[in-house]
Amino acid sequence: MNHTTSPTLAQALAQAHTLGLARIDAQLLLLHAVGRPDAGRAWLLAHDSDTMHEAVHTQFIALCQRRLAGEPVAYLTGRKEFYGLPLQVDARVLDPRPDTETLVDWALEVIAPLASPRVVDLGTGSGAIALALQSQRTDAQVLAVDASTDALAVARSNAERLGLPVHFQPANWLAGVEGPFDAIVSNPPYIPSADPHLAALTHEPLQALASGADGLEDLRTIVAQAPTHLRPGGWLLLEHGYDQAEAVQALLATQGFVQVQSRNDLAGVARCTGGQWPAAQTVK
């Protein structure tokens, strides 16, 4: 067989490496290109001497070049695994980050002692958080909210494909949402609008990333709305930027939340902050 037009899988991976692609990215794109997205990296090792059709190889290199230009792997393959769930994602929603699993873990902890807890995920995007919670707590009533009808369409199709009975509602944060909830969780936009990092995220929806001059605009809104939507003893859990834990703790404490604390992500960065609405206090 002519190897100039039919490289092996191993040769294609070596080529991607030469182009400057991260190994994991190249492996995921190659599995996608050869039509084996579920096969896993062990399959690639076992088949590294298999040859590729020229058209498949051309498609793979094109995907590599798009990745090098900044497109997330999840958009290129249309898939992202989050909390063990295979999600479909595209440019209508944020690419769910592994660090957000920290928020899911915490939410599962606070609802653990409750029967049939009511939970709302604000700004659900692909549905990642809501679907992860529902998959782990089949008895929970999970509502997913997003202001973007495009995002809700992605989330709803993920729920249908996974057979998870999450409910969906278009809303701007908690405006018009019926409570009360045992837990409110959100991974809202939190990047300051002038942040230079936004330039590198051109493929993702800007409204899902930036939040006012200091990046805290949406977090402030959610903290202000939450008390009237929480049961006494209910929790508000928020993901935020790497340097915002202190500011978010202050917002929660000022609003009257107790047990205010932060949790670290996989890299040891304080990535989520939450607080409990006091049981003894009547909501003003």
C-alpha positions as CSV (number, residue, x, y, z in Angstrom):
1,M,0.0,0.0,0.0
2,N,1.3,3.5,-0.8
3,H,2.1,5.1,2.5
4,T,2.3,8.6,1.1
5,T,-1.4,8.7,0.6
6,S,-2.4,6.1,3.3
7,P,-0.6,6.8,6.5
8,T,-1.0,4.6,9.5
9,L,-2.8,5.9,12.6
10,A,0.6,6.1,14.4
11,Q,1.9,8.2,11.5
12,A,-1.1,10.5,11.6
13,L,-0.6,11.1,15.3
14,A,3.1,11.8,14.8
15,Q,2.1,14.3,12.1
16,A,-0.3,16.0,14.5
17,H,2.5,16.2,17.1
18,T,4.8,17.8,14.5
19,L,2.0,20.4,13.8
20,G,2.1,21.3,17.6
21,L,-1.0,19.6,18.8
22,A,-1.4,18.2,22.3
23,R,-1.4,14.4,22.3
24,I,-4.8,14.1,24.0
25,D,-6.4,16.5,21.4
26,A,-4.8,14.6,18.5
27,Q,-6.1,11.3,19.9
28,L,-9.7,12.5,20.3
29,L,-9.7,14.1,16.8
30,L,-8.3,10.9,15.3
31,L,-10.9,8.7,17.0
32,H,-13.5,11.1,15.6
33,A,-12.1,11.1,12.1
34,V,-12.0,7.3,11.9
35,G,-15.5,7.0,13.2
36,R,-14.6,5.4,16.5
37,P,-15.4,8.2,19.0
38,D,-16.2,5.8,21.8
39,A,-13.3,3.4,21.2
40,G,-10.8,5.2,23.6
41,R,-7.1,5.7,23.5
42,A,-6.3,2.0,24.1
43,W,-8.0,1.2,20.8
44,L,-5.6,3.6,19.0
45,L,-2.6,1.8,20.5
46,A,-3.9,-1.5,19.5
47,H,-4.6,-0.3,15.9
48,D,-1.6,2.0,15.4
49,S,-0.4,0.2,12.3
50,D,-3.9,0.4,10.6
51,T,-3.8,2.6,7.5
52,M,-6.2,5.5,6.9
53,H,-8.1,6.3,3.7
54,E,-6.8,9.4,2.1
55,A,-10.0,11.3,2.6
56,V,-10.1,10.5,6.3
57,H,-6.5,11.6,6.7
58,T,-7.3,14.9,4.9
59,Q,-10.2,15.4,7.3
60,F,-8.0,14.6,10.3
61,I,-5.4,17.2,9.3
62,A,-8.1,19.8,8.6
63,L,-9.5,19.2,12.2
64,C,-5.9,19.5,13.6
65,Q,-5.5,22.9,11.9
66,R,-8.8,24.1,13.2
67,R,-7.8,23.0,16.7
68,L,-4.5,24.9,16.3
69,A,-6.5,28.0,15.4
70,G,-8.2,27.8,18.7
71,E,-11.4,25.8,18.2
72,P,-12.2,23.6,21.2
73,V,-11.9,19.9,20.5
74,A,-15.5,19.5,21.8
75,Y,-16.8,21.7,19.0
76,L,-14.8,19.9,16.4
77,T,-16.1,16.4,17.4
78,G,-19.5,17.6,18.7
79,R,-18.9,15.7,21.9
80,K,-17.7,16.3,25.4
81,E,-17.7,13.9,28.4
82,F,-18.7,15.5,31.6
83,Y,-19.2,13.6,34.9
84,G,-19.2,10.4,32.9
85,L,-22.0,11.6,30.5
86,P,-21.4,11.9,26.8
87,L,-22.7,15.4,25.9
88,Q,-23.2,16.9,22.5
89,V,-21.9,20.4,22.3
90,D,-21.4,23.0,19.5
91,A,-20.7,26.8,19.2
92,R,-24.2,27.6,20.7
93,V,-22.9,26.7,24.2
94,L,-19.7,26.8,26.3
95,D,-17.4,23.8,26.2
96,P,-18.0,22.3,29.7
97,R,-14.8,22.3,31.7
98,P,-13.6,19.4,33.9
99,D,-13.2,21.9,36.8
100,T,-17.0,22.4,36.8
101,E,-17.3,18.8,38.2
102,T,-16.2,20.4,41.5
103,L,-19.5,22.3,41.6
104,V,-21.5,19.1,40.9
105,D,-19.7,17.2,43.7
106,W,-20.5,20.0,46.1
107,A,-24.2,20.2,45.1
108,L,-24.5,16.4,45.5
109,E,-23.1,16.7,49.0
110,V,-25.6,19.4,50.1
111,I,-28.6,17.5,48.7
112,A,-27.4,14.1,49.9
113,P,-29.6,14.0,53.1
114,L,-32.7,15.2,51.3
115,A,-35.5,13.1,49.7
116,S,-36.6,14.4,46.3
117,P,-34.6,17.6,46.5
118,R,-35.5,20.5,44.2
119,V,-32.4,21.9,42.4
120,V,-32.1,24.7,39.7
121,D,-29.0,25.1,37.4
122,L,-28.8,28.7,36.2
123,G,-27.2,29.4,32.8
124,T,-27.3,25.7,32.0
125,G,-25.6,25.9,28.6
126,S,-25.1,22.3,27.3
127,G,-27.0,21.1,30.3
128,A,-23.8,19.6,31.8
129,I,-24.5,20.4,35.5
130,A,-28.2,19.7,35.5
131,L,-27.8,16.4,33.7
132,A,-24.9,15.3,36.0
133,L,-27.0,16.0,39.1
134,Q,-30.1,14.2,37.6
135,S,-28.0,11.2,36.6
136,Q,-26.6,10.9,40.2
137,R,-29.9,11.7,42.0
138,T,-32.7,10.1,40.0
139,D,-35.3,11.3,42.7
140,A,-34.3,14.9,42.4
141,Q,-36.5,17.5,40.6
142,V,-33.9,19.4,38.5
143,L,-34.7,22.5,36.6
144,A,-32.3,24.0,34.0
145,V,-32.6,27.7,33.1
146,D,-30.9,29.7,30.4
147,A,-31.6,33.0,28.7
148,S,-30.4,31.6,25.4
149,T,-33.0,29.5,23.5
150,D,-30.1,28.1,21.4
151,A,-28.4,26.8,24.6
152,L,-31.7,25.3,25.8
153,A,-32.1,23.5,22.5
154,V,-28.7,21.9,23.0
155,A,-29.4,21.0,26.6
156,R,-32.8,19.6,25.9
157,S,-31.5,17.3,23.1
158,N,-28.8,16.1,25.5
159,A,-31.4,15.3,28.1
160,E,-33.6,13.4,25.6
161,R,-30.6,11.4,24.3
162,L,-29.5,10.5,27.8
163,G,-33.1,9.8,29.0
164,L,-32.8,12.2,31.9
165,P,-36.0,13.9,33.0
166,V,-34.6,17.4,33.6
167,H,-37.1,20.3,33.2
168,F,-36.1,23.4,31.2
169,Q,-37.2,27.0,31.3
170,P,-36.0,30.1,29.4
171,A,-35.3,32.8,32.0
172,N,-32.8,35.5,32.9
173,W,-31.3,33.9,36.0
174,L,-34.1,33.5,38.6
175,A,-36.5,36.1,37.1
176,G,-39.9,34.4,36.8
177,V,-38.6,31.1,38.1
178,E,-40.9,29.4,40.7
179,G,-39.1,28.3,43.9
180,P,-38.3,27.4,46.5
181,F,-35.2,25.2,45.9
182,D,-33.0,23.2,48.2
183,A,-30.0,24.2,46.1
184,I,-29.3,26.8,43.4
185,V,-26.2,26.1,41.3
186,S,-24.6,28.2,38.6
187,N,-21.5,28.5,36.5
188,P,-22.3,32.0,35.2
189,P,-20.2,34.3,33.0
190,Y,-17.4,35.7,35.2
191,I,-14.7,37.2,33.0
192,P,-14.3,41.0,33.1
193,S,-15.3,42.4,29.7
194,A,-11.9,43.9,29.1
195,D,-10.0,40.8,30.0
196,P,-7.3,40.0,27.3
197,H,-8.0,36.2,27.7
198,L,-11.4,36.7,25.9
199,A,-9.5,37.3,22.7
200,A,-8.3,33.6,22.8
201,L,-11.9,32.4,23.3
202,T,-13.3,33.6,19.9
203,H,-15.1,30.4,19.2
204,E,-17.3,30.4,22.3
205,P,-20.4,32.5,22.9
206,L,-19.2,35.8,24.4
207,Q,-22.4,36.4,26.4
208,A,-21.6,33.1,28.2
209,L,-18.2,34.3,29.3
210,A,-18.0,38.0,30.0
211,S,-19.9,39.8,32.8
212,G,-19.4,43.5,33.2
213,A,-16.3,45.6,34.1
214,D,-15.2,43.4,37.0
215,G,-16.7,40.1,35.9
216,L,-19.0,40.0,38.9
217,E,-22.2,41.4,37.4
218,D,-24.1,38.2,36.9
219,L,-22.8,36.7,40.2
220,R,-24.2,39.8,42.0
221,T,-27.6,39.4,40.3
222,I,-27.8,35.7,41.3
223,V,-26.8,36.4,44.9
224,A,-29.4,39.1,45.2
225,Q,-32.2,37.0,43.7
226,A,-31.4,33.7,45.5
227,P,-32.8,34.3,49.0
228,T,-36.4,34.5,47.9
229,H,-35.9,31.3,45.8
230,L,-34.3,29.2,48.5
231,R,-35.8,27.0,51.2
232,P,-34.5,27.9,54.7
233,G,-31.3,25.8,55.0
234,G,-31.0,25.8,51.2
235,W,-27.6,26.3,49.5
236,L,-26.4,28.7,46.7
237,L,-23.3,27.3,45.0
238,L,-21.4,29.3,42.4
239,E,-18.5,28.7,40.1
240,H,-16.3,31.8,39.5
241,G,-12.9,33.0,38.2
242,Y,-9.6,31.9,39.7
243,D,-9.1,35.2,41.6
244,Q,-12.8,35.9,42.6
245,A,-13.4,33.6,45.7
246,E,-12.9,36.5,48.2
247,A,-15.2,38.8,46.3
248,V,-17.9,36.2,46.0
249,Q,-17.6,35.2,49.7
250,A,-18.2,38.9,50.5
251,L,-21.2,39.1,48.3
252,L,-22.8,36.1,50.0
253,A,-22.0,37.2,53.5
254,T,-23.4,40.7,52.9
255,Q,-26.6,39.2,51.5
256,G,-27.0,37.2,54.8
257,F,-25.8,33.8,53.8
258,V,-24.1,31.6,56.5
259,Q,-21.4,28.8,56.3
260,V,-19.9,30.8,53.4
261,Q,-16.9,28.8,52.0
262,S,-15.0,28.0,48.8
263,R,-13.9,24.8,47.2
264,N,-10.8,24.1,45.1
265,D,-10.8,22.7,41.6
266,L,-8.5,20.0,40.2
267,A,-5.6,22.5,40.0
268,G,-6.0,23.6,43.7
269,V,-7.6,26.9,42.7
270,A,-10.6,28.2,44.8
271,R,-13.1,27.8,41.9
272,C,-16.5,27.5,43.6
273,T,-18.0,29.5,46.5
274,G,-21.2,28.9,48.3
275,G,-23.4,29.6,51.3
276,Q,-26.4,28.4,53.1
277,W,-29.6,30.5,53.6
278,P,-30.2,30.5,57.4
279,A,-33.0,28.3,58.6
280,A,-34.1,30.6,61.4
281,Q,-34.3,33.8,59.3
282,T,-37.4,34.8,57.6
283,V,-36.9,36.0,54.0
284,K,-37.4,39.7,53.8
